Amino acid sequence: MFTLPRVMGHRGAAGAAPENTLAGLRHAAAIGLSWVEFDVMLTGDGVPVLFHDDMLTRTTGHAAPMAGTPHAVVRTLDAGAWFHADHAGEGVPTLEAALAEVLTLGLRANIEIKPTPGTERETAVAALEVLIRCWPPDRPPPLISSFKRASLAVALERAPQWPRALIVRRPPRDWRRAAVDLQCSAVHASARWLSKRRVAEIKQAGYGVAAFTVNDPSRARKLIARGVDCLITDEPALILTSVN
């Protein structure tokens, strides 16, 4: 039976290391975290990589859309210098490289399929192909999550035995139907919308509840008191200390 961890690192450990990088995964493991979340999208020529924004600008300084940039260019970009000079030269990893690192570090992974507009199925298909090829059958399976229902539908088609999570900001009226149709194990929602009543509603329907993005210890404790199962955070060391 699938269960969420109490604390999960957001984009690796985004408050302490550059997001969606191998450095972030290593930092998460070094502080004793068991689970990490990271985003997967496609380069312009269809290579699944760890990245969050549609544009490359914020974390690499390259003013171009990810969907229009081939991997031969993406792989040369510096995704660490913006965060701190100590991380200069940190690259944008492929999903395959990230999975190898996760497995080496003994981490569990929440893999968010983060398609650029119009590539919901394409991104999920490419990501699942890599995951199915690279994930060892003797390791606990990854969690596949997404805001995009079409992406989760691909995950259900290609790897029905793996757990899935529907991501929402404010749970929409049809969240329950979507979770049922996509055979989800959990619902991940913005912390600001997770009242005690709403948490109870989701849990009574049989789903785990994760809150994002929770970086304040006081808020973390309140959410746990409301029944939230998992806190997704940029500051896992701080939140681990505050709720354990």
C-alpha positions as CSV (number, residue, x, y, z in Angstrom):
1,M,0.0,0.0,0.0
2,F,1.3,3.4,-1.0
3,T,2.0,5.9,1.8
4,L,3.4,9.5,1.6
5,P,6.4,10.5,3.6
6,R,6.0,13.2,6.3
7,V,8.5,15.5,4.4
8,M,9.5,15.6,0.8
9,G,12.1,17.9,-0.8
10,H,10.7,20.3,-3.5
11,R,12.7,20.3,-6.7
12,G,15.3,18.4,-4.8
13,A,16.0,20.8,-2.0
14,A,15.4,24.1,-3.7
15,G,16.2,26.3,-0.7
16,A,19.6,24.9,-0.2
17,A,20.8,23.9,-3.7
18,P,19.8,24.8,-7.2
19,E,16.4,23.4,-8.1
20,N,16.0,20.3,-10.3
21,T,19.7,19.5,-10.4
22,L,21.9,16.6,-9.3
23,A,23.3,18.8,-6.6
24,G,19.8,19.2,-5.1
25,L,19.3,15.5,-5.1
26,R,22.7,15.0,-3.3
27,H,21.9,17.6,-0.7
28,A,18.5,16.0,0.0
29,A,20.2,12.7,0.6
30,A,22.9,14.3,2.7
31,I,20.4,15.7,5.2
32,G,18.7,12.4,5.6
33,L,15.7,13.0,3.4
34,S,14.0,9.9,2.0
35,W,11.9,11.5,-0.8
36,V,12.4,14.2,-3.4
37,E,10.1,15.8,-5.9
38,F,11.4,17.1,-9.2
39,D,9.9,18.3,-12.5
40,V,10.3,16.7,-15.9
41,M,9.7,18.4,-19.3
42,L,11.0,18.0,-22.8
43,T,13.7,19.8,-24.7
44,G,12.8,21.0,-28.2
45,D,13.9,17.7,-29.6
46,G,12.1,15.5,-27.1
47,V,14.7,14.7,-24.4
48,P,13.2,14.5,-20.9
49,V,15.1,16.8,-18.5
50,L,14.6,18.2,-15.0
51,F,13.3,21.7,-15.3
52,H,10.3,23.7,-14.1
53,D,9.8,26.8,-16.3
54,D,8.6,27.0,-19.9
55,M,11.4,29.6,-20.4
56,L,15.0,28.8,-19.7
57,T,15.8,32.3,-18.6
58,R,15.3,32.3,-14.8
59,T,17.7,29.5,-13.8
60,T,20.1,29.4,-16.8
61,G,20.1,33.0,-18.2
62,H,19.4,31.6,-21.7
63,A,16.5,33.7,-23.0
64,A,14.7,31.0,-25.0
65,P,11.8,28.6,-24.5
66,M,12.6,25.0,-23.4
67,A,10.2,23.7,-26.1
68,G,12.2,25.5,-28.8
69,T,15.7,24.5,-27.6
70,P,17.5,21.3,-28.6
71,H,19.1,19.2,-25.9
72,A,22.5,19.9,-27.5
73,V,22.1,23.5,-26.3
74,V,20.3,22.8,-23.0
75,R,23.1,20.4,-21.9
76,T,25.6,23.3,-22.2
77,L,23.7,25.7,-19.9
78,D,24.7,26.6,-16.4
79,A,21.7,25.9,-14.0
80,G,23.7,26.5,-10.8
81,A,25.4,29.9,-11.0
82,W,22.1,31.8,-10.5
83,F,21.7,30.2,-7.1
84,H,25.3,30.6,-5.8
85,A,28.8,30.8,-7.2
86,D,29.6,27.5,-5.5
87,H,27.2,25.8,-7.9
88,A,28.5,27.3,-11.1
89,G,28.7,24.8,-13.8
90,E,25.8,22.6,-12.5
91,G,23.9,21.5,-15.6
92,V,20.3,20.7,-16.5
93,P,20.2,16.9,-16.0
94,T,18.4,14.4,-18.2
95,L,15.8,12.4,-16.5
96,E,17.9,9.3,-17.1
97,A,20.9,10.9,-15.2
98,A,18.6,12.0,-12.4
99,L,17.2,8.5,-12.0
100,A,20.7,7.0,-11.8
101,E,21.5,9.5,-9.0
102,V,18.3,8.9,-7.1
103,L,18.9,5.1,-7.2
104,T,22.5,5.5,-6.2
105,L,21.5,7.8,-3.3
106,G,18.7,5.5,-2.1
107,L,16.1,8.1,-2.5
108,R,12.5,7.7,-3.5
109,A,11.1,10.0,-6.2
110,N,7.9,12.0,-6.8
111,I,8.3,12.7,-10.5
112,E,6.1,15.6,-11.6
113,I,5.3,15.6,-15.3
114,K,5.5,19.3,-16.2
115,P,4.7,19.6,-19.9
116,T,5.1,22.8,-21.9
117,P,1.7,23.8,-23.3
118,G,0.3,21.3,-25.8
119,T,2.8,18.5,-25.0
120,E,0.8,16.8,-22.1
121,R,0.8,13.4,-23.6
122,E,4.1,13.6,-25.5
123,T,5.9,14.6,-22.3
124,A,4.4,11.8,-20.3
125,V,5.1,9.2,-23.0
126,A,8.7,10.2,-23.2
127,A,9.1,10.3,-19.4
128,L,7.4,7.0,-18.9
129,E,9.6,5.3,-21.5
130,V,12.7,6.4,-19.6
131,L,11.3,5.5,-16.2
132,I,10.1,2.0,-17.3
133,R,13.5,1.3,-18.9
134,C,15.6,2.6,-16.0
135,W,13.6,1.9,-12.8
136,P,14.6,-1.5,-11.2
137,P,11.7,-3.8,-10.5
138,D,13.1,-4.6,-7.0
139,R,12.9,-1.0,-5.9
140,P,9.8,0.7,-4.5
141,P,8.2,2.4,-7.5
142,P,8.3,6.2,-8.1
143,L,5.2,8.4,-7.6
144,I,4.0,10.0,-10.8
145,S,2.3,13.3,-10.3
146,S,1.0,16.1,-12.5
147,F,-1.4,19.0,-12.8
148,K,-2.2,17.7,-16.2
149,R,-4.8,15.0,-16.3
150,A,-3.8,13.9,-19.8
151,S,-0.3,13.3,-18.5
152,L,-1.6,11.2,-15.6
153,A,-3.7,9.2,-18.1
154,V,-0.6,8.2,-19.9
155,A,1.0,7.1,-16.6
156,L,-2.1,5.0,-15.9
157,E,-1.8,3.4,-19.4
158,R,1.9,2.8,-19.4
159,A,2.6,2.0,-15.7
160,P,-0.7,1.2,-14.0
161,Q,1.0,-0.5,-11.1
162,W,2.8,2.7,-10.1
163,P,1.1,5.2,-7.8
164,R,-0.2,8.5,-9.2
165,A,-1.0,11.9,-7.6
166,L,-3.3,14.6,-8.9
167,I,-1.8,18.0,-8.3
168,V,-4.1,21.0,-7.9
169,R,-3.8,24.4,-6.4
170,R,-7.3,24.9,-5.0
171,P,-9.1,21.5,-5.3
172,P,-11.7,22.0,-8.1
173,R,-15.3,20.7,-7.8
174,D,-14.5,17.6,-9.9
175,W,-11.3,16.6,-8.1
176,R,-12.9,13.4,-6.8
177,R,-14.0,12.3,-10.2
178,A,-10.5,13.0,-11.7
179,A,-8.8,11.1,-8.9
180,V,-11.1,8.1,-9.4
181,D,-10.8,8.1,-13.2
182,L,-7.0,8.3,-13.0
183,Q,-6.8,5.8,-10.1
184,C,-4.8,8.1,-8.0
185,S,-3.3,7.3,-4.6
186,A,-2.9,10.9,-3.4
187,V,-3.9,14.5,-4.0
188,H,-1.3,17.3,-3.8
189,A,-2.7,20.8,-3.1
190,S,-1.5,24.3,-2.3
191,A,-1.1,24.6,1.4
192,R,-3.2,27.8,1.5
193,W,-6.3,25.8,0.4
194,L,-6.0,22.9,2.8
195,S,-8.4,23.7,5.6
196,K,-9.1,21.0,8.2
197,R,-12.4,20.3,6.4
198,R,-10.9,19.9,3.0
199,V,-8.1,17.7,4.3
200,A,-10.7,15.5,6.0
201,E,-12.8,15.4,2.8
202,I,-9.8,14.2,0.7
203,K,-8.7,11.6,3.3
204,Q,-12.2,10.3,3.8
205,A,-12.3,9.6,0.1
206,G,-9.3,7.4,0.5
207,Y,-6.4,9.6,-0.7
208,G,-3.2,10.7,0.8
209,V,-2.8,14.5,1.1
210,A,0.4,16.4,0.4
211,A,0.7,20.2,0.8
212,F,3.0,22.5,-1.2
213,T,5.1,24.5,-0.8
214,V,5.6,24.6,3.0
215,N,8.7,26.4,4.2
216,D,7.5,27.9,7.5
217,P,7.7,25.6,10.6
218,S,4.6,27.1,12.3
219,R,2.5,26.5,9.2
220,A,4.0,23.0,8.8
221,R,2.8,22.1,12.3
222,K,-0.6,23.5,11.7
223,L,-1.0,21.5,8.5
224,I,0.1,18.3,10.2
225,A,-2.5,19.0,13.0
226,R,-5.1,19.3,10.3
227,G,-4.3,15.8,9.0
228,V,-2.0,16.5,6.1
229,D,0.2,13.5,5.5
230,C,3.1,15.1,3.6
231,L,4.8,18.5,3.5
232,I,6.6,19.4,0.2
233,T,9.2,21.9,1.0
234,D,12.1,23.9,-0.3
235,E,13.6,23.7,3.2
236,P,13.5,20.1,4.2
237,A,16.1,20.3,6.9
238,L,14.1,23.0,8.7
239,I,10.8,21.3,8.2
240,L,12.1,17.9,9.2
241,T,13.2,19.3,12.5
242,S,10.0,21.2,13.2
243,V,7.6,18.3,12.6
244,N,9.6,15.3,13.9
